[in-house]
Amino acid sequence: MQTFFVQIKCRLGKTYAVASELADREIASEIYSTAGDFDILAKFHVDADVDIGRFVGEHVQTIPEIADTRTIITFKAF
């Protein structure tokens, strides 16, 4: 199992729409609104053989109201 986070920058006024679409797709384990450079922080868990870059490109970045993303790959939870 791989765990990673994606910071999501939404188009103006579209944060709730993006969060709702992520929730509807049932691909994120947790979704948070944030302040700062990004609007949403989403946590994902995928199988070890899943290509994270492809997963983000096909399942996250395809939401039209997303302007930018930053993926944070994690190694170990303490």
CYANA upper distance limits for C-alpha pairs under 8 A (distance plus 0.5 A):
  1 MET  CA     45 HIS  CA      7.02
  1 MET  CA     46 VAL  CA      6.15
  1 MET  CA     47 ASP  CA      5.01
  1 MET  CA     48 ALA  CA      5.25
  2 GLN  CA     45 HIS  CA      6.06
  2 GLN  CA     46 VAL  CA      5.78
  2 GLN  CA     47 ASP  CA      6.49
  2 GLN  CA     48 ALA  CA      6.00
  2 GLN  CA     74 THR  CA      8.30
  3 THR  CA     43 LYS  CA      7.79
  3 THR  CA     44 PHE  CA      6.18
  3 THR  CA     45 HIS  CA      5.06
  3 THR  CA     46 VAL  CA      7.12
  3 THR  CA     73 ILE  CA      7.45
  3 THR  CA     74 THR  CA      6.56
  3 THR  CA     75 PHE  CA      8.34
  4 PHE  CA     43 LYS  CA      6.48
  4 PHE  CA     44 PHE  CA      5.92
  4 PHE  CA     45 HIS  CA      7.14
  4 PHE  CA     71 THR  CA      7.67
  4 PHE  CA     72 ILE  CA      6.21
  4 PHE  CA     73 ILE  CA      5.10
  4 PHE  CA     74 THR  CA      5.94
  5 PHE  CA     41 LEU  CA      7.26
  5 PHE  CA     42 ALA  CA      6.03
  5 PHE  CA     43 LYS  CA      4.99
  5 PHE  CA     44 PHE  CA      6.54
  5 PHE  CA     71 THR  CA      6.35
  5 PHE  CA     72 ILE  CA      5.55
  5 PHE  CA     73 ILE  CA      7.02
  5 PHE  CA     74 THR  CA      8.27
  6 VAL  CA     41 LEU  CA      6.29
  6 VAL  CA     42 ALA  CA      5.79
  6 VAL  CA     43 LYS  CA      7.10
  6 VAL  CA     44 PHE  CA      8.44
  6 VAL  CA     69 THR  CA      6.97
  6 VAL  CA     70 ARG  CA      6.07
  6 VAL  CA     71 THR  CA      4.93
  6 VAL  CA     72 ILE  CA      6.55
  7 GLN  CA     38 PHE  CA      6.47
  7 GLN  CA     39 ASP  CA      7.89
  7 GLN  CA     40 ILE  CA      6.25
  7 GLN  CA     41 LEU  CA      5.11
  7 GLN  CA     42 ALA  CA      7.04
  7 GLN  CA     69 THR  CA      6.00
  7 GLN  CA     70 ARG  CA      5.54
  7 GLN  CA     71 THR  CA      6.86
  7 GLN  CA     72 ILE  CA      8.32
  8 ILE  CA     38 PHE  CA      5.96
  8 ILE  CA     39 ASP  CA      6.35
  8 ILE  CA     40 ILE  CA      5.49
  8 ILE  CA     41 LEU  CA      6.76
  8 ILE  CA     42 ALA  CA      8.30
  8 ILE  CA     66 ILE  CA      7.35
  8 ILE  CA     67 ALA  CA      8.21
  8 ILE  CA     68 ASP  CA      6.50
  8 ILE  CA     69 THR  CA      5.09
  8 ILE  CA     70 ARG  CA      7.15
  9 LYS  CA     37 ASP  CA      7.78
  9 LYS  CA     38 PHE  CA      5.08
  9 LYS  CA     39 ASP  CA      5.73
  9 LYS  CA     40 ILE  CA      7.30
  9 LYS  CA     66 ILE  CA      6.57
  9 LYS  CA     67 ALA  CA      5.99
  9 LYS  CA     68 ASP  CA      5.45
  9 LYS  CA     69 THR  CA      6.54
 10 CYS  CA     14 LYS  CA      6.41
 10 CYS  CA     15 THR  CA      6.13
 10 CYS  CA     18 VAL  CA      7.72
 10 CYS  CA     38 PHE  CA      8.07
 10 CYS  CA     39 ASP  CA      6.80
 10 CYS  CA     40 ILE  CA      8.42
 10 CYS  CA     65 GLU  CA      6.35
 10 CYS  CA     66 ILE  CA      5.00
 10 CYS  CA     67 ALA  CA      5.64
 10 CYS  CA     68 ASP  CA      7.47
 11 ARG  CA     15 THR  CA      7.88
 11 ARG  CA     65 GLU  CA      5.97
 11 ARG  CA     66 ILE  CA      6.46
 11 ARG  CA     67 ALA  CA      6.04
 14 LYS  CA     18 VAL  CA      6.69
 14 LYS  CA     65 GLU  CA      6.66
 15 THR  CA     19 ALA  CA      6.67
 15 THR  CA     33 SER  CA      8.38
 15 THR  CA     39 ASP  CA      7.02
 15 THR  CA     40 ILE  CA      7.80
 16 TYR  CA     20 SER  CA      6.48
 17 ALA  CA     21 GLU  CA      6.65
 17 ALA  CA     65 GLU  CA      8.13
 18 VAL  CA     22 LEU  CA      6.66
 18 VAL  CA     63 ILE  CA      7.52
 18 VAL  CA     65 GLU  CA      6.85
 18 VAL  CA     66 ILE  CA      7.51
 19 ALA  CA     23 ALA  CA      6.70
 19 ALA  CA     31 ILE  CA      7.44
 19 ALA  CA     40 ILE  CA      7.95
 20 SER  CA     24 ASP  CA      6.60
 21 GLU  CA     25 ARG  CA      6.68
 21 GLU  CA     63 ILE  CA      7.98
 22 LEU  CA     26 GLU  CA      7.00
 22 LEU  CA     27 ILE  CA      7.26
 22 LEU  CA     28 ALA  CA      7.24
 22 LEU  CA     31 ILE  CA      8.49
 22 LEU  CA     60 VAL  CA      8.03
 23 ALA  CA     27 ILE  CA      7.71
 23 ALA  CA     28 ALA  CA      7.45
 23 ALA  CA     31 ILE  CA      8.28
 27 ILE  CA     44 PHE  CA      7.42
 27 ILE  CA     59 HIS  CA      8.42
 28 ALA  CA     42 ALA  CA      6.69
 28 ALA  CA     43 LYS  CA      6.11
 28 ALA  CA     44 PHE  CA      5.31
 28 ALA  CA     45 HIS  CA      7.88
 29 SER  CA     42 ALA  CA      7.99
 29 SER  CA     43 LYS  CA      6.10
 29 SER  CA     44 PHE  CA      6.02
 29 SER  CA     45 HIS  CA      7.50
 30 GLU  CA     42 ALA  CA      6.14
 30 GLU  CA     43 LYS  CA      5.64
 30 GLU  CA     44 PHE  CA      7.84
 31 ILE  CA     40 ILE  CA      7.42
 31 ILE  CA     41 LEU  CA      6.41
 31 ILE  CA     42 ALA  CA      4.93
 31 ILE  CA     43 LYS  CA      7.02
 32 TYR  CA     40 ILE  CA      6.03
 32 TYR  CA     41 LEU  CA      5.65
 32 TYR  CA     42 ALA  CA      6.76
 33 SER  CA     39 ASP  CA      6.21
 33 SER  CA     40 ILE  CA      5.01
 33 SER  CA     41 LEU  CA      6.88
 34 THR  CA     38 PHE  CA      7.17
 34 THR  CA     39 ASP  CA      5.55
 34 THR  CA     40 ILE  CA      5.88
 34 THR  CA     41 LEU  CA      7.14
 35 ALA  CA     39 ASP  CA      6.63
 46 VAL  CA     50 VAL  CA      6.86
 50 VAL  CA     55 PHE  CA      7.82
 51 ASP  CA     55 PHE  CA      6.63
 52 ILE  CA     56 VAL  CA      6.63
 53 GLY  CA     57 GLY  CA      6.62
 54 ARG  CA     58 GLU  CA      6.45
 55 PHE  CA     59 HIS  CA      6.15
 55 PHE  CA     60 VAL  CA      7.89
 56 VAL  CA     60 VAL  CA      5.42
 56 VAL  CA     61 GLN  CA      6.62
 57 GLY  CA     61 GLN  CA      5.59
 57 GLY  CA     62 THR  CA      7.29
 58 GLU  CA     62 THR  CA      6.51
 59 HIS  CA     63 ILE  CA      8.29
 61 GLN  CA     66 ILE  CA      7.03
 61 GLN  CA     68 ASP  CA      8.41
 61 GLN  CA     69 THR  CA      7.98
 62 THR  CA     66 ILE  CA      8.38
